[in-house]
Amino acid sequence: MVCERLTLILGDQLDRASPVLQGLVHDSDPILMIESREESRRIPSHKARTAFFLAAMRHHAGWLRQQGHTVDYVTLNHADADTFGSALSAALQRCKPRTLRMVKAGEYGVQQNIEAVCSTYGTTLDLLEDTHFYCSSDAFSTWRSGRRKPVMEHFYRWVRQTHDVLMDGKQPVGGEWNLDKQNRKTFGKNGPGMLPSPIGFAPDKLTHEVLAEVTATFPDNPGELQHFDWPVTREQALEALTDFIEHRLPAFGPFQDAMWQDEPWLYHSHLSAALNLKLLNPREVVDAAVAAYQEGRAPLNSVEGFIRQIIGWREYVRGIYWSDMPDYLQRNALNAQQPLPAFYWTAETDMHCLAQVIGQTLRTGYAHHIQRLMVTGLFAMLFGVRPLEIHRWYLAVYVDAVEWVEAPNTLGMSQHADGGLLGSKPYAASGRYIQRMSNYCDDCRYRPGLSTGELACPFTTLYWDFLIRHEMRFGEHPRTAMQWRMLTKLDTTQRRAIVAQANDIRSQFG
């Protein structure tokens, strides 16, 4: 099929209102969509992550055809689908377009790959701005250029003001920008009680075909598929949004940082996967949450905490990603050099919190932000895992993982590998934090209050070892000095015992 102009839609660009669809002539402007085996093999992608992308892509292609568009769709097992580049090259040879038209890719490496292929074939690349986000890359650069050091809280306030989100004139609704002091509560000894289960979506015929193909094509990739019920269409994603707003948003704020054994979902939204593939628009998600507050269906602290994750963190990390790529992925400010422990791929560990969170991740492809930051991420930072290795693990195992949002959250917020660009201090904590925010420690052989000895919690041992190793770097830091001052309570003998036990832990898992 020879054409003058070919339109490319990537797997995380399933926006029905995408600017790339505007002005297309159905009969003469074909749309290209590509599935690639390489995308699930360059990192060992969780089976549910691969299945979610492919099922959503195929349903979107079906919707495009219903609208009258011609879709040139390269399926997973097509001869050209070994790599994305080979599939795109074959399409350009097949269609011979003068122009390839697309919304800018969300991932730096993908964009570079596309530009290289187009250059090889002399195809003009027509790049459109991604209108999905509140803040364009250029707008973020302008905002950042006027500041000595970017701070997410300042960015968040700027976005709220610019887009009039939860504003009362020039002031925030309720008089405060950030209501965290009303949130971050624990469930207490009695636990969360009866929890509203999130809505699930039984796979239809098309999704069942995807599940079978993923199982056959990637038998050795991590994860399970028997419980797959993610929203793979826009209609399902809208149902999931309504379900969250009605049943879990009211309690989201107070318990957004709480964890509980065998309860993976709690009060979280589970909308990030649909947002990151653009089955949902962040504006409609934010508008739905704000409407719930205005109508008295959700308290302000829950609504503010939720929208901060979307118009604050989500937009901010995208800005950081595109401002600082490609070298961002190579940063290692804390000189972490340990390999990723093997139990991250198996959940086979006697540390109960890690067994719970990793086991849940391998079953479902999901963990909420505190499980990622303060369990799997915290252990990796304290252990000293090479940042690129833990980044690749997060990118592999979570259904919602796309690099522009995952990399800054992992390398910056979780591992402090960017030296404080995303967060000014490392999120270092002992096992006491996990004990306070969950009941994981109740069924664990280790004691979070102990740093040495047979029953010492590895988190606590490694925490004190982390403070010792980085005393020169953070001992006088304005946001960490108090934390590092605790080292004065340890004498030389205690320090040596902690360092020796930390080294034993690394030898055991390294």
N, C-alpha and C positions, 0 to 999 in steps of 0.2 A: 504494500500500500504506500504509494508515493504521495507526499504531502509537502506543502509549502512551510507549514508551521506545526510543530509537535509540542504538545503540552504534557509536562511531567508532573505527576502527583506522587509524593513520597508517602511511605507508610505511616508517618506521624503528621500527615497534612490532610486529614479526612474531614475537612471543614466544608459543609454544604454552601456556605456563604463566602468561600475563598475567592479572593480577587482574580485568581487564575481562571476561574470559570466565567468571568465576565467577558462578553464579546466574542465567545467562541461560536463558530459556525458548525453546526452539528455534522454536516456531511463532509466538510473539508478540513476540519481541525480535530484530528484524533487525540485521545488522551492516552498516555503511556503510564502504566503502573507495573512495578517490578518486585517480585519476590526473589530473594537470593539466599542460597544455602550458606554462603559465606557469613551472612549476618548472624546466624546462629552458631557458627563454628569459630569465628575469630575470637569470640569469648564463648564459653559453653553455656549458651542461653538457656535459662529455665524453660522447660517444656511449655508451661503455662504462659510465659512471656511471649515465646514464639507463636503459640496458638492464638493468643489475644491479638497480636499484630496482624496475623494472616487472616483470621476470621473477620476482623474489623475491615481490613482492606477489601476482602472479597464482597462483603456486604455493601461497602461503599461503591465498589465497581458496579454492583447490581443496581444500586440507586442511580448512578450516573447513566447507565443504559436506559433505565426507565424514563429518564429526562430527555432521552433522544441522543445522547452523546455516543460516539464511537470510541470504545475502549480497547486498546491494544494491551492485553494483560499477560504478563510473563509469570507463569505459575512456578511453584517451588521446584518441581521435578522436570521442568523444561530443560532441554539441552543447553540453552544459553544462560541458565540461572545459577551457574556455579559461583560466579561473583556478580556483584552489582555492576561493576565496570564492564564485564563481558556482555551482560544483558543489555546495557545501554549502548554499547558499541554495535551490537547486532541490530538494535532498533534503529540506530542512525543509518546504518548501511541499508536496512530494509526500507525505511521510509524516505531517506534522503532529504530531510527537511533543511531549509535554509536557516531556520531559527528553532531553538529549543526554548520553550517558555516555561517558567516555574516560579513558585514562591521560594525565596531563599531558604536553603536547608537549615534545619535546627542544629545539625552537628557539623562542626568545622571540617572534619575529615571527609565527610560525605560531599560537602560543597567543593572541596578541593578536587576530589575524584571526578565529579561531574564536569568541572571546568577543564580538567586535563583531557577527558574524553572528547569534549566538544572541540577543544583546540586541535586534537589529533585529526578530526574529520572536517575541520574548517566550518563548524556549525556555530552560528552566532547564538550567544546565550542571553536571553531576555529575563533578567531577574526582577521579581516584584517584591515589594516590602511585605513582610508578614504582619497583617493587620489583626492577628489574633490577640496580641498583647496590648496592655494598657500603654506601655512605654516602648517606643521603637529603640533600636540600637543607637541611632543618631541622637535621640532625645536623652538617652542614658549617658552617652558620651558628653553631651553638653552639660547635663547636671553634674557629672563627676568632675569635669574640667575646672569648675569653679571652687573645688574643695581640696584642701590639703590631703585629707584622708576620707574616703567614702565610709559612711555609717548607715547601716540598713534602716535604723529607726528614723533617721533624717530623711532618707529616701521614701520610706513608707508615708511619712507625714506629707511630703511633697506630692506624692501620687494621690493621696486622699484629697488634698486641697485642689489639685489640678483637675480631678475628675468628680469633685463634689460628692465624695463617698462618706456617709455618716458625718456630715458637716452641718453645723448650725451657724450659718454665715461664715466667718473666718475661724471659728472655734470648733473643736470636735464635739459631737453630740455627747452630752454627759459631762463635759468639761475636762476630760482626760483623754490623751491619745492612746494610752496603753493601760489595759486593765488586768495585767498579769497578777497583781497583788490579790485579786479576787479569784484567781485560777490556781492551777498547779496543786490541787488538793489530792489527798490519797483516799482510797476507799475505806480505810480503817480495817479492823480485824474481821468485820462481818462481810467484807467484800462488796462487790458492785450490786448484788441482788439480782433480780430478774432484769435481764438486758434485752432490749429490742433487737432482734436479729436483722441484719441488713438484707435487703431484697436480693434474690438471686435470679438468674435467667437460665432456664434449661436450654442446652444447646439445640438449635434446629438442625435440619438436614445438612445445610452448608457447613455449619460449625462442626458437626460430627465428622464430616469429611476432612476438615482441617485437623481435628484431633487425631484421626487415624493416620494422616500423612505425617504429622509431626512425630508421632510415636514410631513410625516405620523409618523415617529419615534420620532422626536424631535419638536413637535408642540409648545412647550413653550420656546424653545431656542430663543435668540434674533436674529434680522436681517431679511432681506427679500431675496427672490430668483427670483423675477420676472424680474430683470435686469441682471441675471447671464450671463456673457460672457467672463469668464476668459480662458486663454489658458490651456488646460488640456492634450495636447500631446506635444511631442518634436517638431513636425512640426509646430504647432501653436506657441509655444514659440519662435522658430526661426523667424517666421513672426513678432511677437511682437518686437523682438530685432531689426530687420531691420526697422520696422516702427518707433521706437524710434530714431535710429541713423539718419534716413533720415529727420524726421519731427520735432523732439523736442530737440535733443541733442544740436544743435547750440545755442539755447536760454536758455538751462538748467542752465548754470553757473550763469549768471546775476540774474536770477529770481528763483533760487532754494529755497530761503527763503521767497519768497513773497506768500501772500494768497489773495484770492478774493472771495467775496460772490457768492455762487451758482456755483463755478467753482472748482470742486474737483480735476481735473486731471492736469491742467496747463501744464508745460513742463517736468513733471517727467516721469520716465521710466516705472513704473508699472511692473518691471521685478523681483522684490524681491521674489514674490510668486513662480515663475518658478525657480528661482535660489535656493530657500530654499528647494524645492522638487527635485532639481537636474535635472529638465527638460532642464536646461541650465548649462553650465560650466562657471565659472567666467573667465577663460582664454579666451574663445571665445567672451565673452562680452567685456572684456578689449581690446582684439585685434581689435574688430570691432570699438570701440571708438577711439583707437590710429590710425587706418587706416583712419578714417574720418578726423582726424587732418592732417595726412600726405598728404592726397589727397585734402586738402583745403575745405572740406565739413563741418568742425566744428572748431571753434576757440579753442586755447589752454586752455583758462580759463575754458571753459565749459567741455572740455575733462578731464583736470586735476581734476576739482571738482568732476566729475562723477567717475573717477577711484579711487579717494581717498575714496569714500564711499564703494567701493568693496574691494580693496586690503589694505585699511587702516582700516576703522571702522569695516567692516564685519569680516575680519580675526582677528582683534585685540580683539573684544568682544568674539569671540569663544575661543581665547587663555585665556582670563580672566575667562570665564565660567569654562573651564575644569581645570584651575589651582586652582580655589577657591571653587569649589563645594565639598561637599554638603552644607556647612554652608552659602554660599553666599546668598541664598534665605532668610535667617533669619536675615540679617543685617538691622540695623535701627539706623544709626549713629546720626540722628537728633531727635531720640526719638519721632517720629510721631505716634500718637495714635488715630487719628480721624477715624471714619468709612467712607467708600466711599459714597459720596452723591448719593441718589437714582436716580437723574437725569442723571447719567452716563449710566443708562440702558434704559432711556426713551427719552432723549433730551428735556425734559419739564423743561425749565428754561428761565428766562427773560434776562439772560446774552447772548447776541446775538452771540458772537463768539463761546461760548460753544454749544449753540443750533445748530449753523451751522455745527460745526465739528463733534459733536456727532450724529446729525441727518444724516449727510453724511455717517458716519461710520456704522450706523445701516442699512442704505439703501444699501450700496455697500461693506462693509467690508474693506474699504480703507480710509486712510488719509495719506498725505505725512509727511515727517519727522518733519517739523516745526509745522504743526498742532498738531502732537503728543507731541513734546517737549515743545513748547511754548504756547500751549492753554490747552489741557487736562492735560498734565504732569505738566505744570507750576501751574495750579490751584490746583492740588492735592498736590504738594509740599508746596505751600503757605498755603493751608488749613490745612495741617498736616495729610494727609491720611496715615494710616498704609501701609508701603511699600508693604507687601505681598498682600494686597487687590488691590492696583492699578496694581501690576504685574499680578494678575489673570485676571483683566479686560482687559488689553492689550492682554494677551494670548488668551482670549476668543473671542474678537471682530474683530480681523484683520485677513484677509485671509492669509497673509504671515507669521503669528506668529508661530514660533517654539522656544522652550524655550532657546536654546543656544544663539540665537541672541536677543531675546526679553528681557530676564531677565537682562543682563548687561546694555542694553540700558535704561531699565526702572529704575531698582534699582540704577544703577550707574550714568548714564548721566542725567536722568530726575529727580530722587528723591534724589540724593546724599546720598543714604542710605548706600553705601559702604564706606563712610567717605573719599572719594577722590581717590579711587583706579582707577576708570575709568576716571574721570575728576577732576582736582584739586580744582575746585570751583563749587558751586551750580549755576545753570542757573536761578537765581532769577531776575525777572523784574516786572515792574508795567504794568498797562493797557496801558501806553504810547507806549510800545513796539508793542503791537498788533495794536494800532492805526497807528503807523508808517509803519508797514509791511502789512497792509490789509485795506479794507474798512468796516470791520465788525462793527466798532464803529459808523459808520454813521447812522445805523438803530437801535441803542441800546439806551435804556432809561438812561443808566449810562454815566457818564463823566469821562474819564480816567485820567484827571488832578486833580480830587478830591479824597481825602482819607477819608473824613468824611462828614456826612450829607446824606440826602435822595437820592441824585443823585450820590453819590460817587461810583466809580467803585469798585466792590468787589476785583478785582485783585489788584488795587492800595492800598486799605485798607489792604488787607492781605500781600502785599509786604512790607509795612512799618512795619506791625506787625511782619513779618518774620525777618526783620533787627533788631528789638528790641529784639525779643526772642533769637536771635543767635549772639548778639553783642559781647559777650565774646569769642565766638568760631572764628568768622571771622573778628573782628574789627582790628586785627593786621596781618591778613593773607596777604602775599605779592601780591596776585592777586585780593583781594577783599577789601583791606583797603580803597581805594578811594570811593568805593560804600558805605561802612558802615560809612565813614566819613560824609556822608550826614545827618546822624542822629543828628549831632551837630546843625543842623538848627531847630530842634524841641525842644520846651521847654516842661516842665513837663506836663502842661495842654494838649498840643497837643498829647503827647505820650499817656496819659491816655485816651483821646478821641478815638484815633486810636485803642488801645487795646480793649476798650469797644465795639467799632463797629465790630471789628474782632470777638470778642466772640459772638456777636449777630448773625453774619453771620454763625458761626459754630453751634450755637443753631438752626438756621433756617434750615440748611441742614444736621446736624449731626444725 
